[in-house]
Amino acid sequence: MLLEEELYYQMIDGVLLRCLDKEEAKVLMGEVHEGVCGSHQSAYKMKWVIRRNGYFWPAMLEDCFTYYRGCLVCQKFENVHRAPASAMNPIIKP
């Protein structure tokens, strides 16, 4: 749908999502993935946040996966296990 020289994608429920080009999508993925808090979202979460904020492009999920897999910080700490090295001891309630 074209409104005021902006292209929009209309979802089944009638919600309009603004269509982005490759450069705008790249900047938006960077903001969502690294963001102010640096949360480093996964690809599915990035797609959800982007659609929730009203944006769309046809290859959104594939681009999110490409961006997520290219993030050096995510790849550096991917194999870090956050479990204790020893067995956990249960606490018995008196």
Protein Blocks (a to p, Z undefined) as FASTA:
>chain_A
ZZehiacdddfkopacddddfklmmmmmmmmmnomnonopafklmmmmmmmnopacfklm
mmmmmmmmmpmklmmmmmpccbdfbdcdddddZZ
